[in-house]
Amino acid sequence: MSISLGFDPVSSTDAQVLILGSMPGTMSIAKQQYYAHPRNSFWPIMGVLFDAKPELDYSQRITLLLTHQVAIWDVLKCCDREGSLDSKIVTESIVINNFTDFFIVHNAIKKIFFNGKTAENLFKKRVIPVLPKEFTYLEYHCLPSSSPAYASLTLAQKTEVWKIIKLSTTNTYD
């Protein structure tokens, strides 16, 4: 088993929405970039929504998300996992990120979008029960996973569902 260590959030204090994954995959960890696997749909979807196309440099894509008040992070700070699949996460090894401090600093966030069911389930089971009552205003939406392992929807179908993120930000610049 190997320890997977997550990343710091990509965020600015004016972020309005937060996209939460479960834990970066092995390729993302190796490259130190969110959603680095070339078959992951995340950046193609962000390309349609915010012009953060996969062809752009990673720092340019991040800047575009921040410009559109979109933050990205993961539910897990670290865990034991062999490979990249969420199904391989060792439950007893899970360490959750500090969402209380995050939401205090990022108080403009009103909506959280889960990148797949694992992120949603982990957050609902491990975060919501310990999140202070002052954060009950947060809205939660589960989106189809951008992972290449989730192949029951096409990129176009996933993108159509993910458009709710763009509709949830006021800073559209389009």
C-alpha positions in Angstrom: 0.0 0.0 0.0 1.2 3.5 -0.7 0.3 6.8 1.0 -1.4 9.3 -1.3 -1.0 12.8 -0.2 -3.4 15.4 -1.6 -2.8 19.0 -2.6 -3.5 22.4 -1.2 -6.7 24.0 -2.5 -6.7 26.0 -5.7 -8.8 29.0 -4.5 -9.1 32.7 -3.9 -11.1 34.4 -1.2 -13.7 35.5 -3.7 -14.5 31.9 -4.9 -18.2 31.3 -5.2 -18.2 27.6 -6.0 -16.0 24.7 -4.9 -15.4 21.6 -6.9 -14.4 18.7 -4.7 -12.8 15.4 -5.8 -11.9 12.6 -3.5 -8.1 12.3 -3.8 -5.7 13.0 -6.7 -4.7 10.0 -8.8 -1.1 8.8 -9.1 -0.5 10.8 -12.3 -1.8 14.0 -10.8 0.4 13.4 -7.7 3.4 12.7 -9.9 2.8 15.9 -11.9 1.6 17.9 -8.9 -1.4 19.0 -10.9 -5.1 18.5 -10.3 -6.7 16.2 -12.9 -3.4 15.5 -14.8 -4.5 12.2 -16.4 -4.9 12.9 -20.1 -8.1 10.9 -20.3 -9.7 12.7 -17.4 -12.6 14.9 -18.6 -12.1 17.6 -16.0 -10.0 20.0 -18.2 -11.9 19.4 -21.4 -15.1 20.3 -19.4 -13.4 23.4 -17.9 -12.3 24.3 -21.4 -16.0 24.4 -22.5 -17.2 26.2 -19.4 -14.4 28.7 -18.7 -12.0 28.4 -21.7 -9.5 26.6 -19.4 -8.6 24.2 -22.2 -6.2 21.2 -21.6 -3.8 22.7 -24.3 -3.1 25.7 -22.0 -0.3 25.6 -19.5 -1.6 24.3 -16.1 -1.0 27.7 -14.5 -3.1 29.4 -17.2 -5.9 27.0 -16.6 -5.8 27.6 -12.8 -5.8 31.4 -13.4 -8.9 31.1 -15.6 -10.7 29.1 -12.9 -9.8 31.6 -10.3 -10.9 34.4 -12.5 -14.3 32.8 -12.7 -14.4 32.3 -8.9 -14.1 28.5 -9.1 -12.1 26.7 -6.4 -10.9 23.1 -6.6 -9.9 20.8 -3.8 -10.3 17.2 -2.5 -12.2 15.8 0.4 -9.2 13.7 1.5 -5.9 15.2 2.8 -4.3 11.7 2.6 -5.0 8.0 2.5 -3.5 4.7 1.8 -4.3 3.6 -1.7 -2.8 1.3 -4.3 -3.1 3.0 -7.7 -5.7 5.7 -8.5 -9.1 4.1 -8.1 -11.3 5.4 -5.3 -12.4 1.8 -4.7 -8.8 1.1 -3.5 -8.8 3.7 -0.7 -8.2 2.0 2.6 -11.1 3.4 4.8 -9.1 3.2 8.0 -6.3 5.4 6.6 -8.5 8.4 5.6 -7.6 11.8 6.8 -10.0 14.6 5.9 -9.1 18.1 4.9 -9.9 21.0 7.3 -13.1 22.4 5.8 -14.1 24.5 8.8 -11.0 26.7 8.4 -11.4 26.7 4.6 -15.0 27.9 4.7 -14.2 30.6 7.2 -11.6 32.1 4.8 -13.7 31.3 1.7 -17.0 32.6 2.9 -18.3 33.6 -0.6 -18.6 29.9 -1.4 -22.2 28.9 -1.4 -22.2 25.8 -3.6 -20.1 22.7 -3.5 -20.0 20.4 -6.6 -18.8 16.9 -6.0 -16.7 15.4 -8.8 -18.4 11.9 -8.5 -20.2 9.9 -5.8 -17.1 9.0 -3.8 -16.3 12.6 -3.1 -20.0 13.2 -2.2 -20.2 10.1 0.1 -16.9 10.9 1.9 -18.0 14.5 2.5 -21.5 13.6 3.7 -20.1 10.9 6.0 -16.9 12.5 7.3 -17.3 16.3 6.9 -20.9 17.3 7.4 -21.3 15.7 10.8 -18.4 17.7 12.2 -19.0 21.0 10.2 -20.1 23.8 12.5 -23.8 24.8 12.1 -22.8 28.2 10.7 -22.2 26.4 7.4 -25.7 25.1 6.9 -26.2 27.5 4.1 -24.0 25.5 1.8 -25.7 23.8 -1.2 -24.4 20.4 -2.5 -24.6 19.0 -6.0 -23.1 15.7 -7.2 -21.8 15.7 -10.8 -20.8 12.7 -12.8 -17.2 11.9 -12.2 -14.7 13.3 -14.7 -12.5 10.2 -14.1 -11.8 8.0 -17.1 -12.9 5.1 -14.9 -16.5 6.5 -15.2 -17.3 5.8 -18.8 -21.1 5.4 -18.7 -21.5 9.0 -20.0 -19.8 10.7 -23.0 -17.7 13.8 -22.6 -20.6 15.8 -24.1 -23.1 14.3 -21.7 -20.8 15.1 -18.7 -20.2 18.6 -20.0 -23.9 19.2 -20.2 -24.5 18.3 -16.6 -21.4 20.2 -15.4 -22.7 23.5 -17.0 -24.5 24.1 -13.7 -21.2 25.3 -12.3 -21.0 28.1 -14.8 -24.5 29.1 -14.0 -23.6 29.2 -10.3 -20.9 31.9 -10.7 -21.6 35.6 -11.3 -18.2 36.4 -12.8 -18.7 35.1 -16.4 -16.5 37.4 -18.5 -18.0 35.9 -21.7 
